[in-house]
Amino acid sequence: MTLLAVNNLRVAYPHQSQAEIIWAVDDVSFTLNPGERMGLVGESGCGKSTLGRSIMKLLPEGSQVTGVINFKGKSVAELNKEELRQFRGEVVALVFQDPMTRLDPLMTIGDHCLETLKAHQPQLSRQEAKQQAIAALDAVKIPANRWGQYPHEFSGGMRQRVAIALALLLNPKMIVADEPTTSLDVTVSAEILEELTRLCSEREMALLLISHDLAMVGEYCDRIGVMYQGKMVESGDVKSILYNPQHEYTKSLLEAALKIQAVTAKDEKTKQAPILQVKGIQQHFTLESNFIKQLFGGQKSVIKAVDGINFELHEGETLGLVGESGCGKSTLSRTILQLLKPTAGTVEFLGKDLTQLSSQELREMRRQLQMIFQDPHACLNPLMTVGESIADPLLIHKLASASEAKKQVVTMLEKVGLTPTSDYYHRYPAELSGGQQQRVAIARSLITNPQLVICDEPVSMLDATVQTQVLELMLALKAEFNLTYLFITHDLWVARFFCDRIAVMNGGKIVEIGTTKQIFEHPNHSYTQKLLAAAPLLVS
């Protein structure tokens, strides 16, 4: 029996004139059987996520929907409120692209799990529910001692692991996974996807995997559907799509993905005085013990997020920082920027120790030291337009008048591919796809022409074609303005494409550092070897 059947689905978001409706999903049909795994690929804004939310009936009120979505022969549109509540979670679970849309910042991770189980399985005792939840968290490598922590105390990748654990808690018949491993390193990504595919096989659970990563979809799915401008332009089994694509857009996706994975020759950099020197940096966090332990003088648990890091970065160089989620990459970047004060160690930038600067001196220095965050929401104010957000650093540092700033913003919008600029300039972040938001964040970080840019997963939310465009843009800007990059990523192929040297982090330490060629051809550390073995590859 067919599990999911989507027939002639069309979706338009509210507040559009009837004269010119823009269909986010335009006449899409497909079926999914129990235990089957289907990958949905395409550029950001093509309608993949809208399709996933349509299946869950999670579209904004007032959206126009035509066509039919049936689950086990019953129309999802006809489910009443109670049936829909059971349907979401017990029957079909959704893993969002951004885990913070699923996680309440005021609730601990443990409370999230207990709340989910209590809502759907009220017969469980608290102890039974906790045991079940700890097992689900353990499956995605979240240790039991993080039970009482809050989402902001987790890295982006670890938050995503929690979101996946919550989706698996109720053993659903189908999972709609919207970029579920975007912020995860290759080893954890492989472990989670292997777990998902194992569960699909054992429980006859279907998987709709929405992703821009063709290699990953090719490795873990049975079928692929390619979406472009709201339509499913091509679908078929994995081998036919990857080895014999028919549609021009599918061919362009493959070409872009293979270009990133191709070996790129790197010029040896002339060693000059380092622009950045990190010496003995430590960033330790103390987990608060409970009241009873404090009363009797119990020891507090310490998480050594960054534990004695040393490296140099030279002018015009790109150093890649790779490692699993939670290894300390993002914490290290925030410590370098002094967004977090280090427990120990020094950070010398342009000959000055940033750890010793006053707030005013740091503010002035940050004109030369910018960051592209993993999550664009971290730097985009939802109440400011795109134009205002990108212009803001110019005005903060008094680098341009309002009229001059607008001209520079328009130029930057063109460079990051947000055209027509007159359209995007006045939009708000909520009106953009995840990939478009990330391009705005990149534009905002580069607008002051900094000397050093710390990039925290800057292309992880983009499809292969846009990834290539943005990476080539960043390389062009690097050459034009002699930029230096510290490039944090979990994607080894992106690191190989983009970086001159690579540093591998594990457990808060750099376990191996060398040229990109050395790391890929002659990895010394067992963890580096494990990372390379886990990375999905398109080319044979």
C-alpha positions as CSV (number, residue, x, y, z in Angstrom):
1,M,0.0,0.0,0.0
2,T,1.3,3.5,-0.9
3,L,2.2,5.4,2.3
4,L,2.2,9.0,0.9
5,A,0.7,10.2,-2.4
6,V,1.0,13.8,-3.6
7,N,-1.0,14.6,-6.6
8,N,-0.9,17.9,-8.6
9,L,0.1,19.9,-5.5
10,R,0.2,23.7,-5.9
11,V,1.0,26.1,-3.1
12,A,1.1,29.9,-3.0
13,Y,1.8,31.9,0.1
14,P,-0.7,34.5,1.3
15,H,-0.8,38.2,0.5
16,Q,-0.5,37.8,-3.3
17,S,-2.7,39.4,-5.9
18,Q,-5.0,37.0,-7.7
19,A,-3.8,38.5,-11.0
20,E,-0.3,37.2,-10.7
21,I,0.0,34.3,-8.2
22,I,3.5,33.0,-7.7
23,W,3.3,29.2,-7.0
24,A,6.0,28.2,-4.5
25,V,5.1,24.6,-5.4
26,D,3.7,24.2,-8.9
27,D,1.9,21.0,-10.0
28,V,4.1,18.4,-8.1
29,S,3.2,14.7,-7.9
30,F,5.0,11.7,-6.4
31,T,4.4,8.7,-4.2
32,L,6.4,7.2,-1.3
33,N,6.1,3.6,0.0
34,P,6.8,2.2,3.4
35,G,10.6,1.9,4.0
36,E,11.4,3.9,0.9
37,R,13.9,6.8,1.0
38,M,13.4,9.7,-1.4
39,G,15.8,12.7,-1.7
40,L,14.5,16.1,-2.8
41,V,17.2,18.4,-4.2
42,G,17.2,21.9,-5.7
43,E,18.4,25.4,-5.0
44,S,17.2,27.5,-2.1
45,G,13.8,29.0,-2.8
46,C,12.8,26.2,-5.2
47,G,10.0,24.9,-3.1
48,K,11.6,21.9,-1.3
49,S,10.8,23.1,2.2
50,T,7.3,24.3,1.2
51,L,6.6,20.8,0.0
52,G,7.7,19.3,3.3
53,R,5.6,21.7,5.3
54,S,2.6,21.1,3.0
55,I,2.7,17.4,3.9
56,M,2.6,18.3,7.6
57,K,-0.1,20.9,7.1
58,L,2.2,23.6,8.5
59,L,1.8,26.3,5.9
60,P,0.9,29.9,7.0
61,E,-2.8,30.7,7.4
62,G,-4.2,32.0,4.2
63,S,-1.9,30.0,1.9
64,Q,-3.5,28.8,-1.3
65,V,-3.3,25.0,-1.8
66,T,-4.7,22.9,-4.6
67,G,-4.2,19.2,-5.3
68,V,-4.3,16.3,-2.9
69,I,-2.0,14.9,-0.2
70,N,-3.0,11.5,1.0
71,F,-1.4,9.5,3.8
72,K,-2.5,5.8,3.7
73,G,-5.3,6.8,1.5
74,K,-6.7,9.5,3.8
75,S,-6.5,13.2,2.9
76,V,-4.3,15.2,5.2
77,A,-6.4,18.3,4.5
78,E,-9.4,16.6,6.0
79,L,-7.8,15.7,9.4
80,N,-9.5,17.3,12.4
81,K,-7.5,19.1,15.1
82,E,-7.0,16.0,17.3
83,E,-6.1,13.8,14.3
84,L,-3.7,16.4,13.1
85,R,-2.0,16.6,16.5
86,Q,-1.5,12.8,16.5
87,F,-0.4,12.8,12.8
88,R,2.4,15.3,13.6
89,G,4.9,13.3,15.6
90,E,3.3,9.9,15.9
91,V,2.7,9.3,12.2
92,V,5.0,11.8,10.4
93,A,7.8,13.7,12.1
94,L,9.5,16.8,10.7
95,V,13.1,17.7,11.3
96,F,13.6,21.4,10.5
97,Q,16.5,23.0,8.7
98,D,16.9,25.4,11.6
99,P,16.8,23.6,15.0
100,M,15.9,26.7,16.9
101,T,12.5,26.7,15.2
102,R,11.9,23.4,17.2
103,L,13.6,24.2,20.4
104,D,12.3,26.6,23.1
105,P,15.2,28.7,24.5
106,L,13.6,28.6,28.0
107,M,13.4,24.8,28.3
108,T,16.2,22.4,29.0
109,I,17.0,19.6,26.5
110,G,15.6,17.1,28.9
111,D,12.3,19.0,29.3
112,H,11.9,19.1,25.5
113,C,12.1,15.3,25.4
114,L,9.7,14.8,28.4
115,E,7.2,17.2,27.0
116,T,7.1,15.4,23.6
117,L,6.6,12.0,25.3
118,K,4.0,13.3,27.8
119,A,1.9,14.8,25.0
120,H,1.8,11.6,23.0
121,Q,2.4,8.8,25.6
122,P,0.9,10.1,28.9
123,Q,0.8,6.6,30.3
124,L,4.6,6.6,30.7
125,S,6.0,7.4,34.2
126,R,8.6,10.2,34.4
127,Q,11.4,7.6,34.9
128,E,10.3,5.5,31.9
129,A,10.1,8.7,29.7
130,K,13.5,9.8,30.8
131,Q,15.1,6.4,30.0
132,Q,13.5,6.4,26.6
133,A,14.6,10.0,26.0
134,I,18.2,9.4,27.1
135,A,18.4,6.4,24.7
136,A,17.2,8.6,21.8
137,L,19.7,11.4,22.7
138,D,22.5,8.8,23.0
139,A,21.7,7.6,19.5
140,V,22.6,11.0,18.1
141,K,25.7,11.3,20.4
142,I,24.3,13.7,23.1
143,P,25.6,12.5,26.4
144,A,23.3,12.2,29.4
145,N,25.2,14.9,31.4
146,R,23.9,17.5,28.9
147,W,20.2,16.7,30.0
148,G,19.8,19.8,32.1
149,Q,21.3,22.3,29.7
150,Y,19.6,24.8,27.5
151,P,19.7,25.2,23.6
152,H,22.0,28.2,23.8
153,E,24.6,26.1,25.6
154,F,24.9,23.8,22.5
155,S,26.6,24.3,19.2
156,G,24.5,24.6,16.1
157,G,25.3,21.0,15.1
158,M,24.5,19.6,18.6
159,R,21.1,21.5,18.6
160,Q,20.3,19.8,15.3
161,R,21.2,16.4,16.8
162,V,18.7,17.1,19.6
163,A,16.0,18.0,17.0
164,I,16.6,14.7,15.2
165,A,16.3,12.8,18.5
166,L,13.0,14.5,19.2
167,A,11.7,13.4,15.8
168,L,12.7,9.8,16.4
169,L,11.2,9.7,20.0
170,L,7.8,8.6,18.9
171,N,8.8,6.0,16.2
172,P,6.9,7.7,13.4
173,K,5.9,6.0,10.1
174,M,7.6,8.6,8.1
175,I,10.2,11.4,8.6
176,V,10.3,14.6,6.6
177,A,13.9,15.7,7.1
178,D,14.6,19.3,5.9
179,E,18.4,19.6,5.6
180,P,18.8,17.5,8.8
181,T,22.6,17.4,8.7
182,T,23.4,20.8,7.3
183,S,25.3,21.8,10.4
184,L,26.8,18.5,11.2
185,D,30.3,17.2,10.5
186,V,30.7,14.2,8.1
187,T,31.2,11.5,10.8
188,V,28.1,12.5,12.8
189,S,26.1,13.1,9.6
190,A,27.0,9.6,8.4
191,E,26.1,8.0,11.8
192,I,22.7,9.8,11.9
193,L,21.8,9.0,8.3
194,E,22.9,5.4,8.7
195,E,20.7,5.2,11.8
196,L,17.8,6.8,9.9
197,T,18.2,4.4,7.0
198,R,18.5,1.4,9.4
199,L,15.3,2.5,11.1
200,C,13.6,2.9,7.7
201,S,14.5,-0.7,6.9
202,E,13.7,-2.2,10.3
203,R,10.4,-0.3,10.9
204,E,9.3,0.1,7.3
205,M,9.6,3.9,8.0
206,A,9.6,6.2,4.9
207,L,12.1,9.1,4.6
208,L,11.7,12.3,2.6
209,L,15.2,13.8,2.7
210,I,15.3,17.4,1.6
211,S,18.9,18.5,0.9
212,H,21.2,20.4,-1.4
213,D,23.9,17.8,-1.0
214,L,23.7,15.5,-4.0
215,A,26.4,13.2,-2.8
216,M,24.6,12.6,0.5
217,V,21.3,12.0,-1.2
218,G,22.9,9.7,-3.7
219,E,24.4,7.6,-0.9
220,Y,21.4,7.3,1.4
221,C,18.3,7.5,-0.8
222,D,16.6,5.1,-3.3
223,R,15.1,7.8,-5.5
224,I,15.8,11.5,-6.2
225,G,13.4,14.3,-7.2
226,V,14.9,17.4,-8.6
227,M,13.0,20.7,-8.0
228,Y,13.4,24.0,-9.9
229,Q,11.3,27.1,-9.6
230,G,8.5,25.2,-7.8
231,K,8.3,22.3,-10.3
232,M,9.7,18.7,-10.0
233,V,11.6,18.8,-13.3
234,E,13.1,15.3,-13.0
235,S,12.7,12.2,-10.8
236,G,13.9,8.6,-10.8
237,D,16.2,6.1,-9.1
238,V,19.5,7.4,-7.8
239,K,21.7,5.9,-10.5
240,S,19.7,7.2,-13.4
241,I,19.7,10.8,-12.0
242,L,23.4,10.8,-11.0
243,Y,24.8,9.0,-14.1
244,N,22.2,9.9,-16.8
245,P,20.5,13.2,-15.9
246,Q,18.0,14.5,-18.6
247,H,17.1,18.0,-17.5
248,E,19.5,20.9,-17.9
249,Y,19.1,22.0,-14.3
250,T,20.0,18.5,-13.0
251,K,23.1,18.6,-15.2
252,S,24.1,22.0,-13.8
253,L,23.6,20.8,-10.2
254,L,25.9,17.8,-10.8
255,E,28.5,19.9,-12.6
256,A,28.6,22.3,-9.6
257,A,28.8,19.5,-7.1
258,L,31.6,17.8,-9.0
259,K,33.5,21.1,-9.3
260,I,33.7,21.5,-5.5
261,Q,34.8,17.9,-5.1
262,A,37.5,18.1,-7.8
263,V,41.1,18.4,-6.7
264,T,42.2,22.0,-6.9
265,A,45.9,22.9,-7.1
266,K,46.9,25.4,-4.4
267,D,49.7,27.9,-4.8
268,E,52.2,27.8,-1.9
269,K,51.9,31.0,0.1
270,T,55.0,33.1,0.8
271,K,55.5,33.0,4.5
272,Q,55.3,36.6,5.9
273,A,54.7,37.8,9.4
274,P,51.4,36.2,10.6
275,I,48.3,38.4,10.6
276,L,46.9,36.3,13.5
277,Q,48.6,34.3,16.2
278,V,46.6,32.2,18.6
279,K,48.7,31.0,21.6
280,G,47.5,28.6,24.3
281,I,43.8,29.6,24.0
282,Q,41.5,27.8,26.4
283,Q,37.7,28.2,26.8
284,H,36.3,26.2,29.7
285,F,32.7,26.2,30.9
286,T,31.5,25.0,34.3
287,L,28.2,23.0,34.5
288,E,26.3,24.1,37.6
289,S,25.8,21.2,40.0
290,N,22.5,20.8,41.8
291,F,21.7,22.3,45.2
292,I,22.4,19.1,47.2
293,K,25.9,18.7,45.6
294,Q,26.7,22.4,46.2
295,L,25.6,22.0,49.8
296,F,28.0,19.2,50.4
297,G,30.9,20.7,48.4
298,G,30.5,18.4,45.3
299,Q,32.8,19.1,42.4
300,K,31.4,21.0,39.4
301,S,31.7,19.5,36.0
302,V,33.9,21.4,33.5
303,I,33.5,21.3,29.7
304,K,36.8,22.1,28.0
305,A,35.3,23.4,24.8
306,V,38.7,24.8,23.7
307,D,41.7,23.3,25.3
308,G,45.1,24.8,24.5
309,I,44.9,25.9,20.8
310,N,47.9,27.2,19.0
311,F,48.2,28.3,15.3
312,E,49.2,31.1,13.0
313,L,47.4,32.6,10.0
314,H,49.3,34.5,7.4
315,E,48.1,37.4,5.2
316,G,46.2,36.3,2.1
317,E,45.9,32.7,3.4
318,T,42.8,30.6,3.9
319,L,43.0,28.2,6.9
320,G,40.3,25.6,7.1
321,L,39.1,24.4,10.6
322,V,37.3,21.1,10.4
323,G,35.9,18.7,13.0
324,E,32.7,17.3,14.4
325,S,29.9,19.4,15.8
326,G,30.7,20.2,19.5
327,C,34.4,19.9,19.0
328,G,35.0,23.6,19.8
329,K,35.3,25.2,16.3
330,S,32.6,27.9,16.7
331,T,33.6,28.5,20.4
332,L,37.2,29.1,19.2
333,S,36.0,31.6,16.5
334,R,34.0,33.5,19.1
335,T,36.9,33.5,21.5
336,I,39.3,34.9,18.8
337,L,36.8,37.7,18.2
338,Q,36.5,38.3,22.0
339,L,32.8,37.7,21.9
340,L,33.8,35.2,24.6
341,K,36.7,36.1,27.0
342,P,39.2,33.2,27.0
343,T,39.9,31.2,30.2
344,A,43.6,31.4,29.2
345,G,45.8,32.3,26.3
346,T,46.4,35.2,23.9
347,V,45.1,36.3,20.5
348,E,47.4,38.6,18.6
349,F,45.9,40.3,15.5
350,L,47.9,42.8,13.5
351,G,50.4,42.8,16.4
352,K,47.9,43.6,19.2
353,D,46.7,41.2,21.9
354,L,42.9,41.3,21.6
355,T,42.5,39.9,25.1
356,Q,44.0,43.1,26.6
357,L,42.1,45.7,24.6
358,S,39.3,47.9,26.0
359,S,35.8,47.7,24.7
360,Q,36.3,50.8,22.6
361,E,39.6,49.5,21.2
362,L,38.0,46.2,20.3
363,R,35.1,48.0,18.6
364,E,37.6,49.9,16.4
365,M,39.6,46.7,15.6
366,R,36.4,44.8,14.5
367,R,36.3,46.9,11.4
368,Q,39.2,44.8,10.3
369,L,38.0,41.6,11.8
370,Q,34.6,40.4,10.7
371,M,32.6,37.1,11.0
372,I,30.2,35.3,8.8
373,F,28.0,33.3,11.2
374,Q,26.7,29.7,10.7
375,D,23.1,30.9,11.3
376,P,22.2,34.1,9.5
377,H,19.6,34.8,12.2
378,A,22.5,35.5,14.5
379,C,23.4,38.7,12.6
380,L,20.2,39.8,10.8
381,N,17.7,41.9,12.7
382,P,14.2,40.8,11.7
383,L,13.0,44.4,12.0
384,M,15.6,45.8,9.6
385,T,15.4,45.5,5.8
386,V,18.2,43.8,3.8
387,G,19.6,47.1,2.7
388,E,19.6,48.5,6.3
389,S,21.3,45.3,7.7
390,I,24.1,45.4,5.1
391,A,24.6,49.2,5.5
392,D,24.7,49.0,9.3
393,P,28.4,48.2,9.7
394,L,29.4,51.1,7.4
395,L,27.4,53.5,9.5
396,I,28.5,52.0,12.8
397,H,32.2,52.5,11.9
398,K,31.5,55.8,10.1
399,L,32.9,54.6,6.8
400,A,30.2,56.2,4.6
401,S,27.3,58.6,4.6
402,A,23.8,57.2,4.2
403,S,23.8,57.9,0.4
404,E,27.3,56.4,-0.1
405,A,26.3,53.4,2.0
406,K,23.3,52.7,-0.2
407,K,25.5,52.7,-3.3
408,Q,27.9,50.2,-1.7
409,V,25.1,48.0,-0.5
410,V,23.6,47.8,-4.1
411,T,27.1,46.8,-5.4
412,M,27.4,44.1,-2.7
413,L,23.9,42.7,-3.4
414,E,24.9,42.3,-7.0
415,K,28.1,40.5,-6.0
416,V,26.3,38.0,-3.9
417,G,23.7,37.3,-6.5
418,L,20.7,39.0,-4.9
419,T,19.2,40.6,-8.0
420,P,17.3,42.7,-8.9
421,T,18.8,44.7,-6.1
422,S,15.8,47.1,-6.0
423,D,13.7,44.1,-5.0
424,Y,15.9,42.6,-2.3
425,Y,17.1,46.0,-0.8
426,H,13.6,46.6,0.8
427,R,12.8,43.0,1.8
428,Y,13.0,41.7,5.4
429,P,14.9,38.5,6.4
430,A,11.6,36.6,7.0
431,E,10.8,37.1,3.3
432,L,14.0,35.3,2.2
433,S,14.9,31.6,1.9
434,G,17.6,30.3,4.2
435,G,20.2,30.4,1.4
436,Q,19.2,34.0,0.5
437,Q,19.5,35.0,4.2
438,Q,23.0,33.6,4.3
439,R,24.0,35.6,1.2
440,V,22.8,38.8,3.0
441,A,24.9,37.8,6.0
442,I,28.0,37.3,3.8
443,A,27.4,40.7,2.1
444,R,27.1,42.4,5.6
445,S,30.3,40.9,6.8
446,L,32.3,41.9,3.7
447,I,30.9,45.4,3.3
448,T,33.7,47.0,5.5
449,N,36.5,45.4,3.4
450,P,38.0,43.7,6.5
451,Q,41.6,42.2,6.6
452,L,40.5,39.0,8.3
453,V,37.1,37.2,7.9
454,I,36.2,34.3,10.2
455,C,33.7,32.2,8.3
456,D,31.6,29.8,10.4
457,E,29.9,27.4,8.0
458,P,29.1,30.2,5.5
459,V,27.8,28.0,2.7
460,S,26.4,25.1,4.7
461,M,22.8,26.1,3.9
462,L,23.3,26.6,0.2
463,D,22.7,24.2,-2.7
464,A,25.7,23.1,-4.8
465,T,25.3,25.7,-7.5
466,V,25.0,28.6,-5.1
467,Q,27.8,27.2,-2.9
468,T,30.1,27.3,-5.9
469,Q,29.0,30.8,-6.8
470,V,29.5,32.1,-3.3
471,L,32.8,30.3,-2.8
472,E,34.1,31.7,-6.1
473,L,32.8,35.1,-5.1
474,M,34.7,34.9,-1.8
475,L,37.9,33.8,-3.7
476,A,37.5,36.8,-6.1
477,L,37.0,39.2,-3.2
478,K,40.0,37.6,-1.5
479,A,42.2,38.3,-4.5
480,E,40.8,41.8,-5.1
481,F,41.1,43.0,-1.4
482,N,43.9,40.6,-0.2
483,L,41.6,39.1,2.4
484,T,42.6,36.4,4.9
485,Y,40.1,33.7,5.8
486,L,39.7,31.4,8.8
487,F,37.2,29.0,7.3
488,I,35.2,26.8,9.6
489,T,33.4,23.9,8.0
490,H,32.3,20.3,8.4
491,D,32.3,19.7,4.6
492,L,35.7,18.3,3.8
493,W,35.2,18.8,0.0
494,V,34.4,22.5,0.5
495,A,37.6,22.7,2.6
496,R,39.7,21.1,0.0
497,F,38.2,23.3,-2.7
498,F,38.6,26.6,-0.8
499,C,41.5,26.3,1.7
500,D,45.3,26.5,1.6
501,R,45.9,24.7,4.9
502,I,43.6,22.7,7.1
503,A,43.5,22.3,10.9
504,V,41.6,19.3,12.3
505,M,39.9,19.7,15.7
506,N,38.7,17.0,18.0
507,G,37.7,17.3,21.7
508,G,38.8,21.0,21.9
509,K,42.3,20.4,20.5
510,I,43.9,20.7,17.1
511,V,45.0,17.1,16.4
512,E,46.6,17.7,13.0
513,I,47.4,20.7,10.8
514,G,49.0,20.9,7.4
515,T,48.6,21.9,3.8
516,T,45.3,20.8,2.2
517,K,47.3,18.3,0.0
518,Q,49.0,16.8,3.0
519,I,45.8,16.4,5.0
520,F,43.9,14.7,2.1
521,E,46.7,12.5,0.7
522,H,48.7,11.7,3.9
523,P,46.5,12.1,7.0
524,N,48.5,11.1,10.1
525,H,45.9,11.2,12.9
526,S,43.3,8.5,13.2
527,Y,40.5,11.0,13.7
528,T,41.5,12.8,10.4
529,Q,41.5,9.4,8.7
530,K,38.0,8.7,10.1
531,L,36.7,12.1,8.8
532,L,38.0,11.4,5.3
533,A,36.5,7.9,5.3
534,A,33.0,9.2,6.3
535,A,32.8,11.9,3.6
536,P,30.3,11.1,0.8
537,L,31.9,11.4,-2.7
538,L,30.2,11.8,-6.0
539,V,33.2,11.0,-8.2
540,S,34.2,7.3,-8.4
